[in-house]
Amino acid sequence: MKFSHTLILTVMACTLAAPAYAGSFSFNKASAEKMVAACKEEGIELTMDQANAIVAARKDKRFTTVDDLTDILPGRKISELDPIEEDDDLIFNPNAMPGMKAY
């Protein structure tokens, strides 16, 4: 009986948490279209040229730190995106607090 209650509560928690990451994406995996659309939802302009440059650059290297974007995007754009370093990946998470890293 306890197991079924725990399972139900876990499923409910996961379902409720899913929308929090709905607009997030990995700079290593997302298509250019996904990046542009997710940014647009958050009021951030990421041009298709910028997104395509990210996709092209990741063929040669993996994005794991914010500094990995400095050769591709201007500093002010990186500040707007406020990517977080998470599990050997670089993530755009619109719900992350600016200036806070996920540890």
C-alpha positions in Angstrom: 0.0 0.0 0.0 2.8 2.4 0.9 4.6 1.7 -2.4 1.5 2.6 -4.5 1.1 5.9 -2.6 4.8 6.7 -3.1 4.6 5.9 -6.8 1.5 8.1 -7.3 3.1 11.0 -5.4 6.3 10.6 -7.4 4.4 10.6 -10.7 2.4 13.7 -9.7 5.5 15.6 -8.6 7.3 14.8 -11.9 4.2 15.9 -13.9 4.0 19.2 -12.1 7.7 19.8 -12.4 7.9 19.2 -16.1 6.6 22.6 -17.2 9.4 24.3 -15.3 11.9 23.0 -17.9 9.5 23.4 -20.9 11.5 26.3 -22.4 14.9 25.0 -21.5 17.3 23.5 -24.0 20.8 22.1 -24.2 23.2 24.1 -26.4 24.7 20.7 -27.3 21.5 19.1 -28.5 18.8 21.5 -29.5 18.1 22.4 -33.1 18.6 26.0 -34.2 14.8 26.3 -34.5 14.2 25.1 -30.9 16.8 27.6 -29.5 15.2 30.5 -31.4 11.7 29.6 -30.3 12.5 29.0 -26.7 14.3 32.3 -26.4 11.5 34.1 -28.2 9.1 32.7 -25.6 11.2 34.4 -22.9 11.5 37.7 -24.7 15.1 37.1 -25.7 16.1 37.6 -29.3 18.4 34.9 -30.6 18.7 35.2 -34.3 18.6 32.2 -36.6 22.2 33.1 -37.7 23.3 33.0 -34.0 21.6 29.7 -33.4 23.0 28.2 -36.6 26.5 29.3 -35.5 26.0 27.5 -32.2 25.0 24.3 -34.1 27.9 24.6 -36.4 30.4 25.2 -33.6 29.3 22.2 -31.6 30.4 19.9 -34.4 34.0 20.6 -33.2 33.5 21.0 -29.5 31.1 20.4 -26.7 29.7 23.3 -24.7 30.2 22.7 -21.0 31.0 26.2 -19.7 29.6 29.7 -20.4 33.1 30.7 -21.8 32.5 28.2 -24.6 30.0 30.6 -26.1 32.3 33.6 -26.1 33.7 33.0 -29.6 30.2 32.7 -31.0 27.9 35.2 -29.3 28.5 38.7 -28.0 28.9 39.1 -24.2 25.6 40.9 -23.8 23.7 38.1 -25.6 25.4 35.5 -23.3 24.3 37.6 -20.3 20.7 37.7 -21.6 20.7 33.9 -22.1 22.3 33.3 -18.7 23.2 29.7 -19.4 23.8 27.3 -16.6 26.5 24.7 -16.4 24.9 21.4 -15.5 26.2 17.8 -15.7 28.9 18.4 -18.3 26.4 20.4 -20.4 25.4 24.0 -21.0 21.7 24.6 -20.6 19.4 27.6 -21.3 17.0 27.5 -18.4 14.6 30.4 -18.4 13.6 29.7 -14.8 17.2 29.9 -13.4 17.9 32.9 -11.3 20.4 35.2 -13.1 23.8 34.9 -11.7 23.0 31.7 -9.8 24.7 28.4 -10.9 23.1 25.1 -10.3 25.3 23.1 -7.9 
